Amino acid sequence: MLARDQADQILTRVLDSGAEGDLIIDQGQALSLKAKDGELEEHKVTSSQVFGLRVIKNGRVGTAYSEAADPESLEALVHQALQNASYAAVEANEKILPNTAQLRTDDALLCPIDTVAIDAKIDLALEIEATLSAKPKVKNVPYNGVQDSMGERQLFSTAGLSAVSRARTTACFAYALLEDGESNAMEGRGQVSRQFAELKASSLVDSVYQNALDMLAGKEIASGRYDVIFDEEMLPSLFQVFGMMFSGKSAKDGVNPMRDRLGTKIADPRLTLRDNPLATSGFGYALFDDEGTPTQNLNLIEQGDLTSLIHNSMTGSHFGLESTGHGTRGPRSTLGVALHQLELLGGDADQAALTAGRTVLITDLTGMHSGANPISGEFSFGASGFLCEDGARVQAVRGITVAGNFYDMLRRVNLIGAEQHWNWERSALMPSIRFADVSISG
């Protein structure tokens, strides 16, 4: 039976019960390969389908899910969601939107047909592990893999919404452990694309090996305050840890430290940050959110001013606003909010100015969640990277601690680079930022 027919049957039962609702149908197939000691250690093929129903009756919200698609299971799905709603408290702000949009993403762009034979994917997994393992000082390659997945999400509602999104992701990654006497270091990296042919074992192997080799000679530096640059992987991770500052849900719950700062200066005036869900070169691309609301580019910080929080329909209604297209809901979860893909606009500093003098380039942070307080902004992370002079790496650094307050750092920006970079997962596009006067303990 087609998903459209299944959705019609489910939502007709919801309407007949005097309720309204929306339905998520997620389907996916995934391939996962892993190599060890020159042999294929894992060859896993999975597929899944799950129905997630949300109903609202008399202001009460209930959810339920089913992994079975037979008529009896789908009827039970409706019954369970309605029963769960009957036990819930009234939520005046949560509604099924009067959205009749018919939306569909571009399969040719986001979900190209895969014509690559499985043998080629196995060969890539074996090549990555074997080539890295053969490098001098490499003890082993404990984590590696080639993955290929296709996911589809369909949204339907009693209001008439129909939205479909399909996407393919193909990726490879590896972590190498190197030993030299009593010193050891492990570094990793990955690649991601829509097309398998764009994955390159040689560049991945070279990057992982060189990073790990550099870290073998790493040592502490003197404690003090330094100008710090977080690389293209760590800067997005830092913003992600403190992403609650943009959440309309945390503002509704009273725990967002920025809930009363809209329209005020919270960062250096050269800093403009936006959520850019419609950038098709990123893997956070989204034509619509999980309520079916069409997405749009949204400035969060504009020239240092906090200009918007992100909202779903419920948090927007709570504050007398519209949804910003940031609603999240899975088949098994309730309504929340989340960013799609962050973009930090480039500044005016060229590479020479950005790296002039002494800086510390941070390439790895540990304990990023346990060592951070998103409410106060305080953080303390283990770190490694490089001490640099005029952009040249003069010493690998490890065993240090980087500490401070993220919200204060946003106001202590020294320079913003002109060139933007995607992180390897292509979830954030940012230039380098040189932060002034950051505390480092050696």
C-alpha positions as CSV (number, residue, x, y, z in Angstrom):
1,M,0.0,0.0,0.0
2,L,1.3,3.5,-0.8
3,A,2.2,5.8,2.0
4,R,-0.3,8.3,0.8
5,D,-3.1,5.7,1.2
6,Q,-1.9,4.6,4.6
7,A,-1.8,8.3,5.7
8,D,-5.3,8.9,4.5
9,Q,-6.6,5.9,6.4
10,I,-4.9,7.0,9.6
11,L,-5.9,10.6,9.4
12,T,-9.4,9.8,8.5
13,R,-9.7,7.8,11.7
14,V,-8.3,10.7,13.6
15,L,-10.8,13.1,12.2
16,D,-13.7,10.7,12.8
17,S,-12.7,10.6,16.5
18,G,-13.1,14.4,16.7
19,A,-9.4,15.1,16.8
20,E,-6.8,16.6,14.5
21,G,-3.3,15.3,13.9
22,D,-0.2,14.9,11.8
23,L,1.7,11.9,10.7
24,I,5.4,11.2,10.0
25,I,6.4,8.2,7.9
26,D,10.2,7.6,8.0
27,Q,11.8,5.0,5.7
28,G,15.4,4.3,5.1
29,Q,18.1,1.9,3.9
30,A,21.7,1.8,5.1
31,L,24.9,0.0,4.3
32,S,27.8,0.0,6.8
33,L,31.2,-1.5,6.1
34,K,34.2,-1.8,8.4
35,A,37.7,-3.3,7.8
36,K,40.1,-4.9,10.3
37,D,43.6,-6.3,9.6
38,G,43.0,-6.3,5.8
39,E,39.7,-8.1,6.0
40,L,36.1,-7.0,6.0
41,E,35.0,-7.1,9.6
42,E,31.5,-5.7,9.2
43,H,29.0,-5.8,6.3
44,K,25.7,-4.6,7.6
45,V,22.6,-3.8,5.5
46,T,19.5,-2.4,7.3
47,S,16.1,-1.1,6.4
48,S,13.5,0.5,8.5
49,Q,10.0,2.0,8.4
50,V,8.2,3.7,11.3
51,F,4.9,5.7,11.6
52,G,4.8,8.5,14.1
53,L,1.3,10.0,14.9
54,R,0.5,13.1,16.9
55,V,-3.1,13.9,17.7
56,I,-4.7,16.8,19.5
57,K,-8.1,16.5,21.0
58,N,-9.7,19.1,23.4
59,G,-6.3,20.8,23.7
60,R,-4.6,17.6,24.8
61,V,-1.7,16.1,22.8
62,G,-0.9,12.4,22.4
63,T,1.7,10.6,20.4
64,A,2.3,7.0,19.4
65,Y,4.4,5.1,16.9
66,S,4.3,1.8,15.0
67,E,6.9,-0.1,13.0
68,A,4.3,-2.3,11.5
69,A,2.2,-1.2,8.5
70,D,-0.7,-3.7,8.5
71,P,-4.2,-2.3,8.9
72,E,-4.6,-3.6,12.4
73,S,-1.4,-2.1,13.6
74,L,-2.2,1.3,12.1
75,E,-5.7,1.2,13.7
76,A,-4.0,0.5,17.0
77,L,-1.6,3.4,16.4
78,V,-4.6,5.8,16.2
79,H,-6.2,4.3,19.3
80,Q,-2.9,4.6,21.3
81,A,-2.3,8.2,20.4
82,L,-5.9,9.2,21.3
83,Q,-5.6,7.3,24.6
84,N,-2.3,9.0,25.4
85,A,-3.9,12.4,24.7
86,S,-6.7,11.7,27.1
87,Y,-4.1,11.4,30.0
88,A,-2.2,14.6,29.0
89,A,-2.5,18.1,30.4
90,V,-4.0,20.8,28.2
91,E,-1.4,22.5,26.1
92,A,-3.0,25.7,24.7
93,N,-0.2,26.6,22.4
94,E,0.3,23.3,20.5
95,K,-1.8,23.1,17.4
96,I,-1.9,21.3,14.1
97,L,-1.0,24.1,11.7
98,P,-3.6,25.1,9.0
99,N,-1.0,24.2,6.4
100,T,-2.2,22.8,3.0
101,A,1.2,23.0,1.3
102,Q,2.4,20.3,-1.1
103,L,6.2,20.2,-0.8
104,R,8.8,17.9,-2.2
105,T,12.6,18.1,-2.3
106,D,14.6,17.7,-5.5
107,D,15.6,14.0,-5.8
108,A,18.1,14.7,-8.6
109,L,20.0,17.0,-6.3
110,L,19.6,15.4,-2.8
111,C,19.1,11.7,-3.7
112,P,20.9,10.8,-6.9
113,I,20.6,7.2,-8.1
114,D,23.3,5.0,-6.8
115,T,24.9,2.9,-9.6
116,V,28.1,1.9,-7.8
117,A,28.6,-1.8,-7.2
118,I,28.9,-3.0,-3.7
119,D,32.4,-4.4,-4.5
120,A,33.7,-0.9,-5.1
121,K,32.4,0.2,-1.6
122,I,34.0,-2.8,0.0
123,D,37.3,-2.0,-1.8
124,L,37.2,1.5,-0.5
125,A,36.8,0.3,3.1
126,L,39.7,-2.2,2.7
127,E,41.9,0.4,1.0
128,I,41.5,3.0,3.8
129,E,42.3,0.5,6.5
130,A,45.1,-1.2,4.7
131,T,46.8,2.0,3.5
132,L,46.7,3.7,6.9
133,S,47.8,0.5,8.7
134,A,50.9,0.3,6.5
135,K,52.1,3.8,7.5
136,P,55.1,4.1,9.8
137,K,54.3,4.1,13.5
138,V,50.7,3.2,13.0
139,K,49.7,0.6,15.6
140,N,46.2,0.1,14.3
141,V,43.1,1.7,12.7
142,P,40.5,1.0,15.4
143,Y,37.7,3.0,13.9
144,N,37.0,3.1,10.2
145,G,34.1,2.7,7.9
146,V,32.2,3.3,4.7
147,Q,28.6,4.1,4.9
148,D,25.8,4.7,2.4
149,S,22.3,5.5,3.4
150,M,19.1,6.8,1.9
151,G,16.4,8.3,4.0
152,E,12.9,9.4,3.2
153,R,10.5,11.5,5.4
154,Q,6.9,12.0,4.6
155,L,4.6,14.4,6.5
156,F,0.8,14.5,6.3
157,S,-1.8,16.3,8.4
158,T,-5.6,16.5,8.8
159,A,-5.3,20.0,7.5
160,G,-4.1,18.8,4.1
161,L,-0.3,19.0,4.3
162,S,1.8,16.7,2.2
163,A,5.6,17.1,2.3
164,V,8.2,14.6,1.2
165,S,12.0,14.8,1.6
166,R,14.5,12.2,0.3
167,A,18.3,12.3,0.7
168,R,21.3,10.1,0.1
169,T,24.5,10.3,2.2
170,T,27.7,8.4,1.4
171,A,30.6,8.8,3.8
172,C,33.9,7.3,4.8
173,F,36.0,7.9,8.0
174,A,39.0,6.6,9.8
175,Y,40.9,7.0,13.1
176,A,44.6,6.0,13.3
177,L,46.5,5.2,16.5
178,L,50.2,5.9,16.2
179,E,52.9,4.9,18.7
180,D,56.5,6.1,19.0
181,G,58.2,4.7,22.1
182,E,56.1,5.8,25.1
183,S,54.2,8.4,23.1
184,N,50.9,7.7,21.3
185,A,48.3,9.8,19.5
186,M,45.0,9.0,17.8
187,E,43.4,11.3,15.2
188,G,40.5,10.9,12.9
189,R,38.7,12.5,10.0
190,G,35.9,11.8,7.5
191,Q,34.4,12.7,4.1
192,V,30.8,13.0,3.1
193,S,29.1,13.4,-0.3
194,R,25.9,12.6,-2.2
195,Q,28.0,10.7,-4.8
196,F,30.2,7.7,-3.8
197,A,32.7,8.6,-6.6
198,E,33.6,11.8,-4.8
199,L,35.0,10.0,-1.8
200,K,38.8,9.9,-2.0
201,A,40.7,7.4,0.1
202,S,44.1,9.0,-0.5
203,S,43.2,12.4,0.8
204,L,41.5,11.0,3.9
205,V,44.4,8.7,4.7
206,D,46.9,11.5,4.2
207,S,45.0,13.9,6.4
208,V,44.4,11.4,9.3
209,Y,48.0,10.2,9.3
210,Q,49.6,13.6,9.2
211,N,47.4,14.9,12.0
212,A,48.2,11.9,14.2
213,L,51.9,12.1,13.4
214,D,52.0,15.7,14.3
215,M,50.3,15.0,17.6
216,L,52.9,12.4,18.6
217,A,55.4,15.2,19.3
218,G,52.8,17.3,21.1
219,K,53.5,18.8,24.5
220,E,52.1,21.3,26.9
221,I,52.7,25.1,26.6
222,A,53.1,27.6,29.4
223,S,49.9,28.6,31.1
224,G,48.7,32.0,30.1
225,R,46.3,34.0,27.9
226,Y,46.6,33.6,24.2
227,D,44.8,34.6,21.0
228,V,43.0,31.4,19.9
229,I,41.7,30.1,16.6
230,F,39.4,27.0,16.6
231,D,39.7,25.1,13.4
232,E,36.8,24.4,10.9
233,E,35.7,21.3,13.0
234,M,35.9,22.8,16.5
235,L,34.3,26.2,15.9
236,P,31.0,24.7,14.8
237,S,31.2,22.2,17.7
238,L,31.6,25.2,20.1
239,F,28.6,26.9,18.7
240,Q,26.6,23.7,18.9
241,V,27.4,23.2,22.6
242,F,26.0,26.6,23.3
243,G,23.2,26.4,20.8
244,M,20.6,26.6,23.5
245,M,21.1,30.4,23.4
246,F,19.0,30.5,20.2
247,S,16.3,28.1,21.4
248,G,12.7,29.4,21.7
249,K,11.8,26.3,23.7
250,S,14.5,26.9,26.3
251,A,13.3,30.5,26.4
252,K,9.7,29.3,27.0
253,D,11.1,27.0,29.7
254,G,12.9,29.9,31.4
255,V,16.4,28.6,31.0
256,N,17.7,30.4,28.0
257,P,20.2,33.0,29.1
258,M,19.4,35.1,26.0
259,R,15.6,35.1,26.5
260,D,15.6,38.8,27.5
261,R,18.4,40.0,25.2
262,L,16.6,40.2,21.8
263,G,17.5,43.4,20.1
264,T,20.6,44.0,22.2
265,K,24.3,43.7,21.5
266,I,25.6,40.3,22.5
267,A,28.7,39.9,20.2
268,D,31.3,41.9,18.3
269,P,29.6,44.1,15.7
270,R,31.5,42.4,12.9
271,L,29.8,39.1,13.7
272,T,26.7,38.0,11.7
273,L,25.4,34.4,12.2
274,R,22.5,32.9,10.5
275,D,20.7,29.6,10.0
276,N,20.8,28.8,6.4
277,P,18.7,25.7,5.7
278,L,18.4,26.3,2.0
279,A,22.1,26.1,1.1
280,T,22.0,22.9,-1.0
281,S,25.8,22.3,-0.7
282,G,25.3,21.5,3.0
283,F,24.0,18.3,4.6
284,G,21.7,20.2,6.9
285,Y,19.6,21.3,4.0
286,A,15.9,21.4,4.7
287,L,13.0,22.5,2.5
288,F,10.6,22.3,5.5
289,D,10.7,21.5,9.1
290,D,9.1,18.5,11.0
291,E,5.8,20.3,11.2
292,G,5.8,21.0,7.4
293,T,6.6,24.7,7.8
294,P,8.7,25.9,4.8
295,T,12.2,27.0,5.9
296,Q,13.9,30.2,5.2
297,N,17.3,31.8,6.0
298,L,17.2,33.4,9.4
299,N,19.7,35.8,10.9
300,L,20.3,34.9,14.6
301,I,23.0,37.5,15.3
302,E,23.2,40.5,13.0
303,Q,26.2,42.8,13.3
304,G,26.5,41.7,16.9
305,D,22.8,42.1,17.8
306,L,20.7,39.1,18.8
307,T,17.9,39.4,16.2
308,S,15.9,36.1,16.6
309,L,15.4,32.9,18.4
310,I,14.3,29.7,16.6
311,H,10.7,28.6,17.1
312,N,8.3,25.8,16.2
313,S,4.5,26.6,16.1
314,M,4.1,26.0,19.9
315,T,6.9,28.2,21.1
316,G,6.1,30.8,18.5
317,S,2.5,30.9,19.8
318,H,3.7,31.2,23.4
319,F,5.5,34.4,22.5
320,G,2.9,35.7,20.0
321,L,5.1,34.9,17.0
322,E,5.0,32.7,14.0
323,S,7.1,29.5,13.6
324,T,10.5,30.2,12.1
325,G,10.6,26.7,10.5
326,H,12.7,25.1,13.2
327,G,10.2,22.5,14.5
328,T,11.6,19.1,15.2
329,R,9.7,15.9,15.8
330,G,10.6,12.3,15.2
331,P,8.2,9.4,14.9
332,R,9.0,8.5,18.6
333,S,9.5,12.0,20.0
334,T,7.5,15.1,20.9
335,L,7.8,18.6,19.4
336,G,11.0,20.5,19.9
337,V,13.2,23.0,18.1
338,A,16.6,22.7,16.4
339,L,18.9,24.6,14.0
340,H,19.4,23.3,10.5
341,Q,22.9,24.5,9.4
342,L,24.7,27.5,10.7
343,E,26.5,30.0,8.5
344,L,28.8,32.6,10.0
345,L,29.4,35.3,7.4
346,G,33.0,36.0,6.4
347,G,34.8,39.1,7.8
348,D,37.5,41.3,6.3
349,A,40.7,39.7,7.6
350,D,43.0,37.9,5.1
351,Q,44.9,34.9,6.2
352,A,48.1,36.8,6.9
353,A,46.4,39.2,9.3
354,L,44.3,36.5,10.9
355,T,47.4,34.5,11.9
356,A,49.9,37.3,12.5
357,G,52.0,36.9,15.6
358,R,51.5,34.2,18.1
359,T,48.3,32.2,18.1
360,V,47.1,28.8,19.3
361,L,45.2,26.8,16.7
362,I,42.8,24.3,18.5
363,T,42.1,21.2,16.4
364,D,40.5,19.0,19.1
365,L,38.4,19.5,22.2
366,T,37.4,16.9,24.7
367,G,34.6,16.9,27.3
368,M,32.6,19.4,25.4
369,H,29.3,18.6,27.0
370,S,30.4,17.7,30.5
371,G,32.7,20.7,30.6
372,A,30.2,23.3,29.5
373,N,27.4,25.1,31.2
374,P,25.1,26.5,28.4
375,I,23.2,28.7,30.9
376,S,26.2,30.6,32.3
377,G,28.4,30.2,29.2
378,E,31.3,28.8,31.3
379,F,33.4,26.0,29.8
380,S,36.6,24.1,30.5
381,F,37.7,21.6,27.8
382,G,40.8,19.5,27.3
383,A,42.4,20.5,24.1
384,S,45.1,19.9,21.5
385,G,46.4,21.7,18.5
386,F,49.4,23.9,17.5
387,L,51.3,26.9,18.7
388,C,51.7,29.1,15.7
389,E,53.9,32.0,14.8
390,D,52.7,34.1,11.8
391,G,50.6,31.2,10.7
392,A,53.5,28.6,10.8
393,R,53.0,25.7,13.1
394,V,56.0,25.7,15.4
395,Q,54.9,23.2,18.0
396,A,52.2,20.6,18.4
397,V,50.3,21.1,21.6
398,R,48.5,18.6,23.8
399,G,47.5,18.1,27.4
400,I,46.2,21.6,27.8
401,T,42.9,23.0,29.1
402,V,41.0,25.8,27.4
403,A,38.6,27.7,29.7
404,G,36.5,30.8,29.7
405,N,33.0,32.0,29.0
406,F,31.6,31.6,25.5
407,Y,29.2,34.5,25.7
408,D,32.1,36.8,26.8
409,M,34.3,35.4,23.9
410,L,31.7,36.5,21.4
411,R,32.4,40.0,22.5
412,R,36.2,39.5,22.5
413,V,36.6,38.8,18.8
414,N,39.9,40.0,17.4
415,L,39.5,39.2,13.7
416,I,37.1,37.3,11.4
417,G,38.6,35.7,8.4
418,A,37.3,36.4,4.9
419,E,37.1,32.8,3.7
420,Q,34.4,30.4,4.8
421,H,35.0,26.6,5.4
422,W,32.6,23.7,5.7
423,N,33.3,21.2,8.5
424,W,33.7,17.7,7.1
425,E,30.1,16.7,7.9
426,R,29.0,19.8,6.0
427,S,26.7,20.9,8.7
428,A,28.2,24.4,9.3
429,L,29.9,27.0,7.1
430,M,32.1,29.4,9.0
431,P,35.3,31.5,8.6
432,S,38.1,31.4,11.1
433,I,37.7,33.6,14.2
434,R,40.6,34.9,16.2
435,F,39.5,35.2,19.8
436,A,41.5,37.5,22.0
437,D,42.8,36.7,25.5
438,V,41.7,33.1,26.0
439,S,42.9,31.3,29.1
440,I,45.0,28.2,28.5
441,S,46.4,26.0,31.3
442,G,49.5,23.9,30.4
